[in-house]
Structure formats: structure tokens, C-alpha cells
Amino acid sequence: MKIVPKLLISDKLSPRAAEILQERGVDVDIKTGLSPDELADIIVDYDGLAIRSKTKVTAEILSAAPNLKVV
């Protein structure tokens, strides 16, 4: 069974970024405009987090993300 990494894009990125990741076998969710609490509630489901400058990755976010491998 192949494990598919799951990535959350939480800031506005080019649509091509998600396409490239999906072409390479990554399961991508795009959820922009999340509050820090909303992000902390869902980050547990993800292996990666793609951000720009709006999303702040705090100690609280990292502690809620035991599966996170890359930001």
C-alpha cells in the first residue's frame, strides 16, 4: 500500500503550485483564511504545510501537528 502525503496550503499560492504537487502524488487541500485556532484544529491531519507570509507557524501550531514533516 502506497502512503500518500497530505499537504495543506493555507495561504494564497499560484494554482500551478497545487497542480505540480498533485502531479507528483501529493494529496493537496487548499484552505486559506484560517484563524490560528482553526489551523490548530485541522493540522493534525497533514504531513506538510505550505505558507507564504500570512500564516504564522507558532509553537502551538507545531505542538498540534504530530505528523507534520515539512513547512
Contacts in CASP RR format, 6 or more apart in sequence:
PFRMAT RR
TARGET T0000
AUTHOR 0000-0000-0000
METHOD contacts of the structure
MODEL  1
MKIVPKLLISDKLSPRAAEILQERGVDVDIKTGLSPDELADIIVDYDGLA
IRSKTKVTAEILSAAPNLKVV
4 25 0 8 1.000
4 26 0 8 1.000
4 27 0 8 1.000
5 25 0 8 1.000
5 26 0 8 1.000
5 27 0 8 1.000
5 47 0 8 1.000
5 48 0 8 1.000
5 69 0 8 1.000
6 26 0 8 1.000
6 27 0 8 1.000
6 29 0 8 1.000
6 45 0 8 1.000
6 46 0 8 1.000
6 47 0 8 1.000
6 48 0 8 1.000
7 21 0 8 1.000
7 26 0 8 1.000
7 27 0 8 1.000
7 28 0 8 1.000
7 29 0 8 1.000
7 46 0 8 1.000
7 47 0 8 1.000
7 48 0 8 1.000
7 49 0 8 1.000
7 50 0 8 1.000
8 29 0 8 1.000
8 30 0 8 1.000
8 31 0 8 1.000
8 42 0 8 1.000
8 43 0 8 1.000
8 45 0 8 1.000
8 46 0 8 1.000
8 48 0 8 1.000
8 49 0 8 1.000
8 50 0 8 1.000
9 17 0 8 1.000
9 18 0 8 1.000
9 28 0 8 1.000
9 29 0 8 1.000
9 30 0 8 1.000
9 31 0 8 1.000
9 32 0 8 1.000
9 50 0 8 1.000
10 31 0 8 1.000
10 32 0 8 1.000
10 33 0 8 1.000
10 34 0 8 1.000
10 39 0 8 1.000
10 49 0 8 1.000
10 50 0 8 1.000
10 51 0 8 1.000
10 54 0 8 1.000
10 55 0 8 1.000
11 32 0 8 1.000
11 50 0 8 1.000
11 51 0 8 1.000
11 52 0 8 1.000
11 53 0 8 1.000
11 54 0 8 1.000
11 55 0 8 1.000
12 32 0 8 1.000
12 52 0 8 1.000
12 54 0 8 1.000
13 50 0 8 1.000
13 52 0 8 1.000
17 50 0 8 1.000
18 28 0 8 1.000
18 30 0 8 1.000
21 28 0 8 1.000
22 28 0 8 1.000
29 46 0 8 1.000
31 42 0 8 1.000
32 54 0 8 1.000
33 54 0 8 1.000
34 42 0 8 1.000
34 55 0 8 1.000
36 56 0 8 1.000
36 58 0 8 1.000
36 60 0 8 1.000
36 61 0 8 1.000
39 55 0 8 1.000
39 61 0 8 1.000
40 60 0 8 1.000
40 61 0 8 1.000
40 64 0 8 1.000
41 64 0 8 1.000
43 49 0 8 1.000
43 61 0 8 1.000
43 64 0 8 1.000
43 65 0 8 1.000
43 68 0 8 1.000
44 64 0 8 1.000
44 65 0 8 1.000
44 66 0 8 1.000
44 67 0 8 1.000
45 67 0 8 1.000
46 65 0 8 1.000
46 67 0 8 1.000
46 68 0 8 1.000
47 67 0 8 1.000
47 68 0 8 1.000
47 69 0 8 1.000
47 70 0 8 1.000
48 68 0 8 1.000
48 69 0 8 1.000
48 70 0 8 1.000
48 71 0 8 1.000
49 55 0 8 1.000
49 57 0 8 1.000
49 65 0 8 1.000
49 68 0 8 1.000
49 70 0 8 1.000
49 71 0 8 1.000
50 71 0 8 1.000
51 57 0 8 1.000
51 71 0 8 1.000
57 71 0 8 1.000
62 68 0 8 1.000
END
